[in-house]
């Protein structure tokens, strides 16, 4: 137990970019509620993918819109599999490799990382963007994102970085549909 604490403490202190530490991406309600530690199998890949997500995606968003809320980020394979099995909002592991499972490459051998975020200034109506579609198109025009998935609650959305980005936009709001495929 003590060894796990120190391992997570050290990992959590890794700076991924100017505003983001690994610690911000390790919290998981699923893990907390079910006693599943969210620890990468391969911390080096998780850190590298996380750095690219932060540098190429989250830092530009922070510069444009101010502080972001990180709802979820990294998921270890064990935690993600549990969340998918129990219907807790996780897709299966293979679909999440190089996405929420940062430390496993996808089936084509590519690295990637994703986070579910909220943009408080957007939610408060404090930007020139009026709808989630406006926000999606701003991201599409300005960032090298992989996939965007918008959710019904809090205008939260998944955004990812990937070595071979698809640049697709999906929404579950107001009903499931593709904005860009």
Protein Blocks (a to p, Z undefined) as FASTA:
>chain_A
ZZmmmmmmmmmmpcfbfklcfklmmgcfklmmnopacddfblmlmmmmmmmmmmmmmmmm
mmmnopaddfbfcdcfklmmmmmmnonopacfklmgoilmmmbccfkopacdddddddfk
lmnopafbfbfklmmmmmmmmpccfbdcddfbhoiacddddfbdgkiaddfbfbdcdfbZ
Z
